Amino acid sequence: MYKHVVSLSRSTLREQAALSPVDINLVGSPDQVVEKCLALKAAGVTHLCGLYFAAADVEELLDQMSIFAETVIPRLGD
């Protein structure tokens, strides 16, 4: 995915080439992720497709998914 985004920096995303991967992904604390999601919602986004959770093993994956489900989703509203 990262290489794809980099390739788009020469065309579709050329006006946004200065944005880092952290800026354009849901990376950070639950508060930061909520803030990014609400900004996307305010811009008209209605779906977040293809969420990936970085994890070293299944236990960590399930933990990351639980954090998102319990601390982020409820704060996004309808």
Steps between C-alpha positions, in 0.01 A plus 500: 500500500779739588664459158163559334447826691854609410427431132185712523705793632608563139144512369174479693652615830761741363341796681533305826848358450627653826263288710665217691357148534403591857304801372298299250430192711316431823816485709532626856329492834126433516444876540709574190321233298159636608612849396609375156177302454286800595693719255434244226133488599478881484648483149219266394659156546235241589705179503847397614593206282794270531606568855830329580625445851876471543581215736776252570265213585134405525471608864628849416273516195195419710611757759534773234160411354341509848649841575362633173156347559473609862669842504477640146176383336266608783638856477428537129124531531256388233 
